[in-house]
Amino acid sequence: MADGNVNVSSNKRSGSDDQFASSAAKKNQITKAPPHAEDPAAALAKVRHEFGEHGGVNMSIEASATFTVMEPDTLRRMFAGELGPDRDFFIYSRHFNPTVLNLGRLMAALEGTEAAYCTASGMSAISSVLLQLCSAGDHVVAARTLYGGTHALLTHFLSRACNITTSFVDIRDHEMVKREIVGGGRRIAHEKGVKVVVDNTFAPMVVSPARLGADVVIHSISKYISGGADIIAGANSDRFRTFQQNVLKSRKIHIRHSIRLKILDHNDYGIISSIDQTDKNASIGAVCGPASLLNSMMDLHQGALMLLGPTMNPKVAFELSERLPHLGLRMKEHCHRALTFATRMKKLGLKVVYPGLEDHPDHEVLESIANKDYGHGGIICVDMETEERANRLMNLLQNCTQFGLMAVSLGYYETLMSCSGSSTSSEMNDKEKELAGISPGLVRMSIGYNGTLEQKWGQFENALGKMQDQKM
């Protein structure tokens, strides 16, 4: 249990001692995922297909909380770490569950990492990774443009409860980032290297952070991957490639998490986007990365995932595994409409923030790191300058023309709109919002794909016209 492996094979359970021997010899090994394909959709298509118990085209749901064994000594071997899910030996679903593990394999393929573990929410994935990587007295260097919940976790909770401090930086300012990494930590003597944690919730398929060198990739699966605004979940993927620069020597965690994109250095890492929680029905997250980290997080004595227990419901895991195959198609349409609307909004004289526009300061960076044919993301920000004007626009868009819905979260088939400063980033104070580029009137739009493009654009134009008429 202490060394349970994350990736499982197709081998069946057996009570044979002969078969136990080979598994015990591989106690500290794990089967690594194949190299990431150029196209994430191609990587997903290569994952072993799980059939149902009776030959169904869909896998069966393993809803059991606990699992039986055929021989008395098997339990001891499992708890000693000699037998694990790599050979279809399961103890308890808080540890590993076959259905949830299958979703983890898909998430690892999507991000091109060795392994992935799916959790009950995006925030549980984030907090578990930070608590596993950091000890009391350690230091985190994070982007200023974090999701509000993550910002609050770092600013208030971890500093109070764990004595883990955080410096927030402009990730465009490379010297500032290096300065904080070198000078801000209390454990500079630790020559363990900086771990880079990327929240890729806003850009699945669009960007593959692990391929660009990130160590850990986190998802709130509730958003684009789910696509239905009916599930909350998280995922962690891990890859663990240590920074090579000499300046990055202290034991620190660099969280990159921003709609703005920047490469730290010539061969460093690309994008992080912010995540959102949704007030819907279920909750999911994922951690993607190296098998060594995932196994350490499931350690019986010191594993954050094992001891904190952010367990995903296997019924939710089944639903999500059925949605991942068409994620690429959905992302392409989200991104296509977002670019079209952003371009047209700009021509109307609106202040639009979208990295797909050529005048965006990080457009070239995104072009250089994005996966081909998946666009530039599905999120548009329209700066209406004041909260009052932002609220008027959203009210017209929802209640008069049906362009979208006033709600947090993203990745839904309908367009979702919120005023970031008073909602998803409300945990930040005024100065922090200013540094993050969040004005009082910033409207965030997660562009959906329901209806035809021209139909939805007409609804936007009608709402904008009504707003201008009201002003007159």
Secondary structure, 3 states (H helix, E strand, C coil): CCCCCCCCCCCCCCCCHHHHHHHHHCCCCCCCCCCCCCCHHHHHHCCCCCCCCCCCCCCCCCCCCECCCCCHHHHHHHHCCCCCHHHCCCCECCCCCHHHHHHHHHHHHHHCCCEEEEECCHHHHHHHHHHHHCCCCCEEEEECCCCHHHHHHHHHHHHHHHCCEEEEECCCCHHHHHHHHHHCCCCCCCCCCCEEEEECCCCCCCCCHHHHCCCEEEEECCCCCCCCCCCCEEEEEECCCCCCCCCCCCCEEEEECECCCCCCCCCCCCCECCCCCCCCCCCEEEEEECHHHHHHHCCCCCCHHHHHCCECCHHHHHHHHHHHHHHHHHHHHHHHHHHHHHHHHHHCCCCEECCCCCCCCCHHHHHHHCCCCCCCCCEEEEECCCHHHHHHHHHHHHHCCCCCEECCCCCCCCCEEEEHHHCCCCCCCHHHHHHHCCCCCEEEEECCCCCCHHHHHHHHHHHHHHHHHHHC
